[in-house]
Amino acid sequence: MIDLAPLACRLADSPLANWAAGLQQQLDSKLEIGHGDLERWQGALDALPPLTPSQVELRECFQLDSDCDETSRAQLRQALLGLSPWRKGPFELFGVHIDTEWRSDWKWERIAPHLNLSGKRVLDVGCGNGYYQWRMIGAGAESVIGIDPNWLFFCQFQAIQRYLPELPVWHLPFALEELPEKLEGFDTVFSMGVLYHRRSPIDHLLALKDCLAKGGELVLETLVVAGDARQVLVPEDRYAQMRNVWFLPSVPALELWLRRAGFVDVRCVDVSVTSIEEQRSTEWMRYQSLPDFLDPGDHSRTLEGLPAPMRAVLVARKP
C-alpha cells in the first residue's frame, strides 16, 4: 500500500486540503483496477536492494551515491531493467547509469535558468517517471506533485522514491481530468510534452490555469513550427510516426492561445530543434526512437515530410 498520509498532512493548511484528504481513497480505487503488468513491475520493485544514499545530488543532475558492493549493484541494475523502457532521465543510482531515451537533463538545463522554484508548491502534469520532479526539488521547490496515468511510469517513480522516501515528492497515476475543477492551489504548474496530444489545446490551457493560485506561473513546453501567429500545423495522420499529435502551433500562435486563455506576462524562453543525440534508443529503451522517425536523407523532415521536431518553452502568469 502506498501511504499518502504525509501528502495530506503537508497540504492540510493549504488551498489543496480538501482535495488531499480524498487522495488516498482515489489512489486505492485506481490500484484496485490496476494494470495487467502491475504484478510483474511490482516484482521488479520488490527485487530492489536496500540501499541508503550517503550523497544526494539533485540540483546539477540526478545522482545518488553510497558504499555499494558489486552484488547489490548488479541486483539493482537487473531490477531497474525490469522496469524498462525508461524514457526520461538519466539517473545515476549507486553506480548504475540509467541511460534513458531522452537526455531530459539537457532540456532542464535550458529551462531552469528562467525559473524561480524556491519555496514553491509545484504540480507537474504528464510527469512521466518523475525525473523533472526530482530536479524541481533540487531547484528549491517546497513540494512537488506529479500526475501521469501511465502505470509503468508510476512504478519507475516508486523505484526512485524507494531511495528518497523523506523528500516531499509524490506521483499520482491520474490524468489532469481526474483533478477537481478550480483547485487554484499551486504556485507553479508544468505541462511539458502534453499539449500536442490534446484535441482541444485551449481547454488544456484553461485546465492548467485552474490549478494555479492567483499570480501563479505556468511552464509550458510543446512541439512548435516556424511561422507567424496564424501558423498552426495539423498533421493529416501521423507526425514522426505518432498518431496522437493534433496541433503544432508557431510560437506567436501559442503566445496568442495563452493570452486568449487568460494568461499574462507570456514569454518564450527557449526554442530548440530536437537532435538525435537528445532522443534515441538505448539499452534502457530498445524501441524505435527519433532517428527512426526522421527522413534518413534529410533530418530536417520527418518520415511524413513534415518539419522535424522543434520544441519551445513558454512561461506565463495567472493574473
C-alpha positions in Angstrom: 0.0 0.0 0.0 1.2 3.5 -0.8 0.5 5.8 2.1 -0.5 9.3 1.1 -0.9 10.5 4.7 2.3 12.5 4.6 1.0 14.3 1.5 -2.4 15.0 3.1 -0.5 16.3 6.2 1.7 18.6 4.1 -1.3 20.1 2.3 -3.6 20.3 5.4 -3.2 24.1 5.8 -3.2 24.9 2.1 -6.0 25.5 -0.5 -5.5 21.9 -1.6 -6.5 20.4 1.8 -9.9 19.1 0.8 -8.5 17.5 -2.4 -5.6 16.0 -0.5 -8.0 14.4 2.1 -9.6 12.3 -0.6 -6.5 11.3 -2.5 -5.8 8.0 -0.6 -9.3 6.7 -1.5 -8.9 7.8 -5.1 -5.5 6.1 -5.4 -6.7 2.9 -3.7 -9.6 2.7 -6.1 -7.3 3.1 -9.1 -4.9 0.5 -7.8 -7.8 -2.0 -7.4 -8.5 -1.6 -11.2 -4.8 -1.7 -11.8 -3.0 -2.9 -15.0 -2.1 -6.3 -16.4 1.6 -5.8 -15.9 1.5 -4.3 -12.4 2.3 -7.7 -10.8 5.4 -8.0 -12.9 6.5 -4.5 -12.3 5.9 -4.9 -8.6 8.2 -7.9 -8.7 10.9 -5.6 -10.1 10.3 -3.2 -7.2 10.4 -6.0 -4.7 13.8 -7.0 -6.1 15.4 -3.6 -5.4 18.2 -4.0 -2.9 18.0 -2.0 0.4 20.5 0.9 -0.1 20.8 4.2 1.7 22.4 7.1 -0.2 25.2 8.9 1.7 25.3 11.6 -1.1 22.3 13.1 -2.9 22.7 15.5 -5.9 19.5 16.8 -7.4 20.4 20.3 -8.4 23.2 19.7 -11.0 22.0 16.2 -12.0 20.2 13.2 -10.5 22.8 11.2 -8.6 22.7 9.0 -5.5 25.9 7.6 -4.1 26.9 5.4 -1.2 29.1 2.4 -0.5 27.6 -0.3 -2.7 29.1 -3.8 -3.3 29.1 -5.3 -6.8 26.4 -7.9 -5.8 24.0 -5.2 -4.7 24.8 -3.1 -7.8 24.1 -6.0 -10.1 20.8 -6.7 -8.3 19.9 -3.0 -8.6 20.6 -2.9 -12.3 18.7 -6.1 -13.0 15.6 -4.9 -11.1 15.7 -1.5 -12.8 16.0 -3.1 -16.2 12.8 -5.0 -15.3 11.0 -1.6 -15.4 12.1 -0.8 -19.0 11.5 1.1 -21.2 12.9 4.2 -19.4 12.1 7.4 -21.3 13.0 10.4 -19.1 16.3 10.7 -17.3 19.2 10.0 -16.9 19.5 8.6 -13.4 22.7 7.7 -11.6 21.9 5.3 -8.8 24.7 3.9 -6.7 26.9 3.4 -9.8 24.1 2.2 -12.1 23.6 4.6 -15.0 20.1 4.5 -16.4 20.7 5.8 -19.9 17.2 6.9 -20.8 15.7 7.6 -24.3 15.6 11.3 -23.6 18.5 13.4 -22.3 16.0 15.2 -20.1 18.9 16.9 -18.3 19.6 18.9 -21.4 16.1 20.2 -21.5 16.2 21.0 -17.8 19.4 22.9 -18.3 17.7 25.1 -20.9 14.6 25.7 -18.7 16.0 26.0 -15.2 17.7 29.4 -15.6 14.4 31.0 -16.3 12.6 29.7 -13.2 12.4 30.5 -9.5 11.0 27.5 -7.7 12.3 28.4 -4.3 9.6 27.6 -1.7 7.0 26.9 -4.4 4.3 24.3 -4.4 4.5 22.6 -7.8 2.3 20.5 -10.0 3.9 18.5 -12.9 1.2 17.5 -15.4 2.2 14.5 -17.5 5.2 14.0 -15.3 6.3 10.6 -16.8 8.6 8.8 -14.4 9.2 11.9 -12.3 12.6 12.9 -13.5 11.8 16.6 -13.6 10.1 16.4 -10.2 13.4 15.5 -8.5 15.2 18.3 -10.4 12.4 20.7 -9.2 13.1 19.7 -5.6 16.8 20.2 -6.4 15.9 23.7 -7.6 14.4 24.6 -4.2 10.7 23.7 -4.6 8.8 23.3 -1.3 6.9 20.2 -2.6 6.2 18.6 -6.0 3.2 16.5 -7.0 3.3 14.8 -10.4 0.4 13.3 -12.2 0.5 10.8 -15.1 -1.9 7.9 -15.8 0.9 5.6 -17.2 1.3 2.8 -14.7 4.9 1.9 -15.8 6.0 5.5 -15.2 4.3 5.3 -11.8 6.3 2.2 -10.9 9.5 3.7 -12.2 8.9 6.7 -9.8 8.3 4.2 -7.0 11.7 2.7 -7.7 13.5 6.0 -7.4 11.4 7.1 -4.4 12.5 3.9 -2.6 15.8 5.6 -2.0 14.5 9.1 -1.3 11.5 8.4 0.9 11.7 11.6 3.0 11.6 14.1 0.2 8.2 15.9 -0.4 7.7 14.4 -3.9 4.7 12.4 -4.9 3.5 10.8 -8.1 -0.2 10.1 -8.6 -1.4 7.9 -11.5 -4.1 10.4 -12.5 -4.9 12.3 -15.6 -5.5 16.0 -15.4 -9.2 15.4 -16.0 -9.3 13.5 -12.7 -8.4 16.6 -10.7 -11.2 18.7 -9.3 -12.0 21.9 -11.1 -10.8 25.2 -9.7 -8.1 23.7 -7.5 -6.2 27.0 -7.5 -3.6 25.8 -5.1 -0.3 25.5 -6.9 2.4 28.3 -7.2 3.8 26.7 -10.4 2.3 24.3 -12.9 4.4 22.4 -15.5 3.0 20.9 -18.7 5.8 19.5 -20.8 5.2 17.3 -23.8 1.4 17.2 -23.3 -0.3 20.0 -25.3 0.2 18.5 -28.7 -1.5 15.3 -27.6 -4.7 17.2 -26.7 -7.6 17.5 -29.2 -8.6 20.8 -27.5 -5.4 22.7 -26.6 -7.3 25.8 -25.3 -9.2 23.6 -22.9 -5.9 22.1 -21.7 -4.6 25.6 -21.0 -7.7 26.6 -19.1 -7.5 23.4 -17.0 -3.8 24.2 -16.2 -4.8 27.8 -15.2 -7.5 26.4 -12.9 -4.7 24.5 -11.0 -2.8 27.7 -10.3 -3.2 30.0 -7.4 -3.6 33.7 -8.2 -0.3 35.0 -9.5 1.0 31.5 -10.2 3.2 30.6 -13.1 2.7 28.2 -15.9 5.7 26.5 -17.6 4.6 25.1 -20.9 6.7 23.0 -23.2 5.4 21.7 -26.5 6.2 21.0 -30.2 6.1 24.0 -32.4 6.6 25.0 -36.0 8.1 28.1 -37.6 5.7 30.9 -38.6 3.5 33.8 -37.6 0.5 34.0 -35.3 -1.7 32.3 -37.9 0.6 29.3 -38.5 -0.6 26.0 -37.0 0.3 22.6 -38.3 -2.4 19.9 -38.1 -0.9 16.6 -39.3 -3.1 14.6 -41.7 -2.4 11.3 -39.9 0.9 10.7 -38.2 3.6 13.1 -37.0 7.0 11.5 -36.5 5.1 8.2 -36.5 2.9 9.3 -33.6 -0.9 9.2 -34.3 -1.9 11.2 -31.3 -0.4 14.6 -32.4 -3.1 17.2 -33.1 -1.8 20.8 -33.1 1.7 22.2 -33.6 1.4 26.0 -33.4 4.1 28.5 -34.1 5.5 30.3 -31.1 3.5 33.5 -31.8 0.3 31.4 -32.2 1.0 29.7 -28.9 1.5 33.0 -27.2 -1.8 34.1 -28.6 -3.5 31.0 -27.3 -2.1 31.6 -23.8 -3.4 35.2 -23.8 -6.8 34.1 -25.0 -6.8 31.6 -22.1 -6.3 34.5 -19.7 -2.6 34.3 -19.0 -0.5 37.4 -18.8 3.3 38.1 -19.0 3.6 35.5 -21.7 7.1 34.9 -22.9 9.1 32.3 -24.8 12.3 31.3 -23.0 13.6 28.6 -25.3 13.2 27.1 -28.8 15.3 24.1 -29.7 15.3 21.6 -32.5 15.4 18.1 -31.0 18.6 16.3 -32.1 19.1 12.5 -32.5 21.6 12.8 -29.6 18.9 14.2 -27.3 16.3 11.5 -28.1 17.5 8.0 -29.2 17.2 4.3 -28.4 19.4 2.8 -25.6 19.8 -0.4 -23.7 17.2 1.0 -21.3 14.7 1.9 -24.2 15.2 -0.6 -27.0 12.2 0.5 -29.2 12.4 2.9 -32.1 13.2 6.5 -31.4 13.7 9.8 -33.1 16.4 8.6 -35.6 13.9 6.1 -36.9 11.2 8.8 -37.4 13.2 11.3 -39.5 13.8 11.2 -43.2 17.1 9.3 -43.5 18.2 11.6 -46.3 17.1 14.9 -44.6 16.9 15.1 -40.9 15.1 18.5 -41.1 12.0 16.5 -42.1 10.0 13.7 -40.5 9.2 10.4 -42.4 5.9 12.0 -43.3 7.7 15.0 -44.9 6.7 17.4 -42.1 9.1 19.7 -40.2 11.3 17.8 -37.8 10.5 18.2 -34.1 11.2 21.6 -32.6 10.2 22.4 -29.1 9.5 25.7 -27.3 9.2 26.6 -23.6 6.9 29.4 -22.7 6.3 30.9 -19.3 3.1 32.7 -18.4 1.3 34.0 -15.3 -2.2 33.7 -14.0 -3.4 37.2 -13.0 
